[in-house]
Amino acid sequence: MRNFHDEQGREWTATAREEATPRHHGRWYLAFHTAADAGQLLPLPEIRWQTADSAARTLQTMSEFELLRRLESARLRQGVDPVTRGA
């Protein structure tokens, strides 16, 4: 799990969620939520990991630029207003 801020100053959490599936590979996927509301997930199920440890390691080493790029993709997909890039 990793917290970061969007360009409007809102705090977000990037996390890995486990999918309930019988397969052992690719069970963990990327999801975002605001720091204030963990119940409102914005999933990116195409970003997957084998284990919770590999997901945590990847999230800790991802650049903030990459997190923001992925967040914007998740927001657009879910019909949430995309992050407005500053003036």
N, C-alpha and C positions, 0 to 999 in steps of 0.2 A: 504494500500500500504506500502511496506517495501523494502528498499534498502539494499543490501549486496554485498560482493565481492566473486568471485570464487577463486580457488586456484592459478589462474594465474593473479589475481589482477583486473580482469574486473568487473565493477560495473553492477549489475543486479537489476531489480525491480520485486518483487513478488506482484501480484495484483489479485483482484477478478473482473471478468467480468460478466455482466448479459446476460444470454441467452434469446433471444426473444422467449418466449414460453407461452402458455395459462395456464400452471400449476403454482401454487403459491409456491410450495415447490421445493427446489433444483435449484433455478434459477441462483444462483451465482456459478461460478467455478474458479478454480485456473489457472492463466496464468503467464508466465514470459516474460520479454523482457529486452534487454540491456538498461541501463540508457540513452544511446545515441539515441536509436531507438525504440520508443514506438509502431511503426507501425508493427514491426516484432515480432508477438506473438508466443510463444511456449505454447500452452494450455495443461492442464491436466484436461479434462472434468469429470473424475471420482471423483475428489476432489470437493465436492459441499457443499454449505451452503444455509440455508433458507433465510437469510437476508444479506444485505451489512454490517450491524453492526457486525453480528456474524463472517463474513469473515474477517473484519478488526481486530477484537479481536483475532481471531485465528492466523492471520499472525503476529501480534505484539508479540504473546507469543511463536511462533514456534522457535525452536533452529536453529542456523545457520547450524548445521550439517543436520538437517531435510530439510531445504531449499535447501542446496546443493544436497542432495540425490534426492529430487523431481526435481530439475533443470536438473540433469544428466538424469533422466528418460525422461523428456520432450525433451531434446536434442537428445537422442537416437531415440525416437519415430519419431521425425521430420527429422531424417537423418543429423542432425548437429553433428559435431565432439564432442564427450563427453569431459568433463573436464579431463585433464591429471593430474593424481595424482602425486605430487611432488616427487623428488628424495631425 
